[in-house]
Amino acid sequence: MWSYEQEKYSKMKTTIFKLLVMAIAITISISSCKKEDNDFEIGTSEDNSAFELSFDEIYKEVDAAASEQGLKKAGFPLITIDSSGSPIKMTIDYGVTNYLCKDGNLRRGKIFVTWTGFYRAKGTKIEIGFDNFFQNNKSIKGQKTIENLGRNTNGKLYYEINVNANITGTDGLTHYWKSKRTRTWLEGESTLTSLDDIYEITGNAEGTSRKGISYTVSIVSPLRVDLSCEWRIVKGIITLTPIGNPERKLDFGNGSCSSEVTLTVNGRSKTFTRTK
């Protein structure tokens, strides 16, 4: 005969079972949300964009210093050029404390540059390195090399660009980046100012974000770099694939000067602002 105690025990088991089912459902729901959030993590994309911008700004600073031909001998930045041999050597010294540059960036430390010939001459090789160098209080180490490959079939000068460097922020976290790309000079070759220069960038890159996430980058629609824009990249699309996460597409816009980048993952889009 079914006793009261048996009925009580049966109800208790049913209640416990329901609670377990609810707990499992909640756990699955939370895990799904976490996975979705991880899939849509934007830190790696932000790190990559910030690295691109930092090195574009450094290159523009190097170009401006070379244009001064070493004539600035007082104040900062202190520019010295040794043209007694080949390659020619240039040092850009910002001092040991932050110096506010014309482009609005804070810099300290030194940039070293060597080049074997004129920028427009086929075969010219340029190397850029650093000594205790900081930009906006971020430590930058490594090397960038540029080689003039001559003119392409459209008559445009193009260059091979290699970067192997890292940036450490004020939080002590380091972002590592390595790339091999082709840069084609589309506009501005006929003038002596870099402000009207426009380039097209193709190629690939790889890196490890500040959170330790390794990723690869492919340019699927050429990047348009406009040196008159403080954000440099004004158009183009890249795909960035962090290890263990879905591919994300970064769209830099329609050619207008904007700090915004549209990130798309699994059909979902989000806009974030590039930082310096």
C-alpha positions as CSV (number, residue, x, y, z in Angstrom):
1,M,0.0,0.0,0.0
2,W,1.2,3.5,-0.9
3,S,2.0,5.2,2.4
4,Y,2.1,8.9,3.3
5,E,5.8,8.7,3.8
6,Q,6.2,7.1,0.3
7,E,4.1,9.9,-1.3
8,K,6.1,12.5,0.6
9,Y,9.4,11.0,-0.6
10,S,8.1,10.8,-4.1
11,K,7.1,14.5,-4.1
12,M,10.5,15.4,-2.7
13,K,12.3,13.5,-5.5
14,T,10.1,15.3,-8.1
15,T,10.9,18.7,-6.6
16,I,14.6,17.9,-6.5
17,F,14.5,16.7,-10.1
18,K,12.8,19.9,-11.2
19,L,15.3,22.0,-9.4
20,L,18.2,20.1,-11.0
21,V,16.6,20.6,-14.5
22,M,16.2,24.3,-13.8
23,A,19.8,24.6,-12.6
24,I,21.1,22.8,-15.7
25,A,19.0,25.0,-18.0
26,I,20.3,28.1,-16.2
27,T,23.9,26.9,-16.5
28,I,23.4,26.2,-20.2
29,S,21.9,29.6,-20.7
30,I,24.7,31.3,-18.9
31,S,27.3,29.3,-20.8
32,S,25.7,30.2,-24.1
33,C,25.7,33.9,-23.2
34,K,29.3,33.7,-22.2
35,K,30.2,31.9,-25.5
36,E,28.3,34.5,-27.4
37,D,30.1,37.3,-25.5
38,N,33.4,35.7,-26.2
39,D,32.5,35.3,-29.8
40,F,31.8,39.0,-30.0
41,E,34.8,40.0,-28.0
42,I,36.2,43.3,-29.5
43,G,39.4,43.7,-27.6
44,T,41.5,41.9,-30.2
45,S,40.0,44.0,-33.0
46,E,40.7,47.2,-31.0
47,D,44.3,46.2,-30.3
48,N,44.9,45.5,-34.0
49,S,43.4,48.9,-35.1
50,A,45.4,50.8,-32.4
51,F,48.6,49.1,-33.6
52,E,47.9,50.0,-37.2
53,L,47.3,53.7,-36.2
54,S,50.4,53.9,-34.0
55,F,52.8,52.8,-36.7
56,D,51.1,55.0,-39.3
57,E,51.6,58.0,-37.1
58,I,55.3,57.0,-36.4
59,Y,55.9,56.8,-40.2
60,K,54.4,60.2,-40.8
61,E,56.6,61.6,-38.0
62,V,59.7,60.1,-39.6
63,D,58.7,61.6,-43.0
64,A,58.3,65.0,-41.4
65,A,61.7,64.8,-39.7
66,A,63.4,63.8,-42.9
67,S,61.8,66.7,-44.7
68,E,63.5,69.1,-42.2
69,Q,66.9,67.7,-43.4
70,G,68.4,67.8,-39.9
71,L,68.2,71.5,-39.7
72,K,66.3,71.6,-36.3
73,K,69.2,71.7,-33.9
74,A,67.5,73.2,-30.8
75,G,64.4,72.2,-28.9
76,F,62.5,69.0,-29.4
77,P,62.4,66.9,-31.3
78,L,66.1,67.1,-31.9
79,I,66.8,65.8,-35.4
80,T,70.3,64.8,-36.4
81,I,71.3,63.3,-39.8
82,D,74.6,61.5,-40.6
83,S,75.0,61.4,-44.4
84,S,78.7,60.7,-44.4
85,G,78.2,57.1,-45.5
86,S,75.6,54.6,-46.7
87,P,73.0,54.0,-45.4
88,I,72.2,57.5,-44.2
89,K,71.3,57.6,-40.5
90,M,68.8,59.8,-38.7
91,T,68.0,60.1,-35.0
92,I,64.8,61.8,-33.8
93,D,65.2,62.6,-30.1
94,Y,62.2,63.7,-28.1
95,G,64.0,63.9,-24.8
96,V,63.4,61.9,-21.6
97,T,60.1,63.5,-20.7
98,N,56.9,63.7,-22.7
99,Y,57.0,66.2,-25.6
100,L,53.7,67.4,-27.2
101,C,54.2,67.0,-30.9
102,K,52.5,69.0,-33.7
103,D,50.2,66.1,-34.4
104,G,48.9,66.1,-30.8
105,N,50.7,62.9,-29.7
106,L,53.0,62.8,-26.6
107,R,56.4,61.3,-27.3
108,R,59.6,60.6,-25.5
109,G,62.7,58.6,-26.3
110,K,64.3,58.1,-29.7
111,I,63.5,56.9,-33.2
112,F,66.3,55.6,-35.3
113,V,66.0,55.6,-39.1
114,T,68.4,54.5,-41.9
115,W,67.9,54.6,-45.6
116,T,70.0,53.7,-48.6
117,G,68.6,56.1,-51.2
118,F,65.7,58.4,-52.2
119,Y,62.2,57.3,-51.1
120,R,61.1,57.4,-54.8
121,A,64.0,55.4,-56.1
122,K,63.6,51.7,-56.9
123,G,65.6,49.5,-54.5
124,T,65.7,52.0,-51.6
125,K,65.5,50.4,-48.2
126,I,64.4,52.2,-45.1
127,E,64.6,50.8,-41.5
128,I,62.9,52.3,-38.4
129,G,63.8,51.3,-34.9
130,F,63.4,52.6,-31.3
131,D,65.3,53.3,-28.2
132,N,63.3,53.7,-25.0
133,F,60.5,55.2,-27.1
134,F,57.0,56.0,-25.9
135,Q,54.0,57.4,-27.8
136,N,51.1,58.5,-25.6
137,N,52.8,56.7,-22.7
138,K,52.9,53.4,-24.5
139,S,56.2,51.7,-24.9
140,I,57.0,50.8,-28.6
141,K,59.7,48.3,-29.5
142,G,60.7,46.5,-32.7
143,Q,61.4,47.3,-36.3
144,K,59.7,48.4,-39.4
145,T,61.3,48.0,-42.9
146,I,60.3,49.6,-46.2
147,E,61.6,48.6,-49.6
148,N,60.8,50.4,-52.9
149,L,59.9,47.8,-55.5
150,G,59.6,50.3,-58.3
151,R,56.5,50.9,-60.4
152,N,53.6,48.4,-60.9
153,T,51.8,47.8,-64.2
154,N,49.7,50.9,-63.6
155,G,52.8,53.1,-63.2
156,K,52.4,53.5,-59.4
157,L,55.2,53.2,-57.0
158,Y,54.8,50.4,-54.6
159,Y,56.6,49.2,-51.5
160,E,57.0,46.1,-49.4
161,I,56.4,46.9,-45.7
162,N,57.4,44.5,-42.9
163,V,56.8,45.1,-39.2
164,N,57.8,43.0,-36.3
165,A,57.1,45.0,-33.1
166,N,55.2,45.2,-29.8
167,I,53.4,47.9,-27.8
168,T,53.1,47.9,-24.0
169,G,50.4,50.0,-22.5
170,T,50.3,51.8,-19.1
171,D,48.6,48.7,-17.7
172,G,51.7,46.7,-18.4
173,L,50.0,44.5,-21.0
174,T,51.8,43.9,-24.3
175,H,50.4,43.5,-27.8
176,Y,52.7,41.7,-30.3
177,W,52.3,42.3,-34.1
178,K,54.0,41.0,-37.2
179,S,53.0,41.9,-40.8
180,K,54.1,41.6,-44.4
181,R,52.2,44.0,-46.8
182,T,52.4,45.9,-50.0
183,R,51.8,49.6,-50.0
184,T,50.9,51.3,-53.4
185,W,51.3,55.1,-53.7
186,L,48.0,56.2,-55.3
187,E,48.2,60.0,-54.9
188,G,50.5,62.8,-53.9
189,E,53.7,61.6,-55.5
190,S,54.1,64.9,-57.5
191,T,54.2,67.1,-54.4
192,L,56.7,67.6,-51.5
193,T,54.2,67.4,-48.7
194,S,52.9,64.1,-47.2
195,L,49.5,65.6,-46.4
196,D,48.1,64.8,-49.8
197,D,49.5,61.3,-49.9
198,I,47.1,58.4,-50.3
199,Y,48.2,54.8,-50.2
200,E,46.6,51.4,-50.8
201,I,47.6,48.6,-48.5
202,T,47.2,44.8,-49.1
203,G,48.7,41.8,-47.3
204,N,48.5,39.9,-44.1
205,A,49.4,40.1,-40.4
206,E,49.4,38.2,-37.2
207,G,49.6,39.1,-33.6
208,T,48.9,38.4,-29.9
209,S,46.5,40.8,-28.1
210,R,47.0,42.3,-24.7
211,K,44.8,39.5,-23.3
212,G,47.1,36.9,-24.8
213,I,44.8,35.9,-27.6
214,S,46.7,35.0,-30.9
215,Y,45.0,36.0,-34.1
216,T,45.6,36.3,-37.9
217,V,44.6,39.2,-40.2
218,S,43.9,39.3,-43.9
219,I,43.0,42.3,-46.0
220,V,40.1,41.3,-48.1
221,S,39.3,44.8,-49.6
222,P,42.4,47.1,-49.9
223,L,42.9,49.6,-47.1
224,R,43.0,53.2,-48.2
225,V,45.4,55.3,-46.1
226,D,44.9,59.1,-46.2
227,L,47.7,60.9,-44.4
228,S,45.6,64.0,-44.1
229,C,43.3,62.1,-41.8
230,E,44.4,61.7,-38.2
231,W,42.9,58.2,-38.2
232,R,44.9,57.2,-41.4
233,I,42.8,54.3,-42.6
234,V,39.6,55.6,-44.2
235,K,38.4,52.7,-46.2
236,G,38.8,49.0,-46.6
237,I,37.9,45.7,-45.0
238,I,39.9,43.1,-43.1
239,T,39.1,39.8,-41.5
240,L,40.6,39.1,-38.1
241,T,40.4,35.6,-36.7
242,P,41.3,35.1,-33.0
243,I,42.3,31.5,-32.0
244,G,39.2,29.8,-30.7
245,N,36.7,32.5,-31.8
246,P,34.8,33.1,-35.0
247,E,36.2,35.3,-37.8
248,R,35.3,39.0,-37.4
249,K,35.1,41.5,-40.3
250,L,36.3,45.1,-39.7
251,D,35.0,47.7,-42.1
252,F,36.9,51.1,-42.0
253,G,34.2,53.1,-43.8
254,N,33.5,54.7,-47.2
255,G,36.6,57.0,-47.5
256,S,35.7,59.8,-45.2
257,C,37.9,60.6,-42.2
258,S,36.3,58.9,-39.2
259,S,37.5,57.2,-36.0
260,E,34.7,54.6,-36.2
261,V,35.1,51.0,-37.3
262,T,32.2,48.5,-37.8
263,L,32.9,45.0,-36.5
264,T,30.7,42.1,-37.7
265,V,30.7,38.7,-36.1
266,N,28.3,35.9,-37.1
267,G,25.9,38.4,-38.7
268,R,25.9,40.8,-35.7
269,S,27.5,44.2,-36.0
270,K,28.9,46.7,-33.5
271,T,30.7,50.0,-34.0
272,F,33.7,51.0,-31.9
273,T,36.0,54.0,-31.9
274,R,39.7,53.7,-32.6
275,T,42.0,55.1,-29.9
276,K,45.5,56.4,-30.0
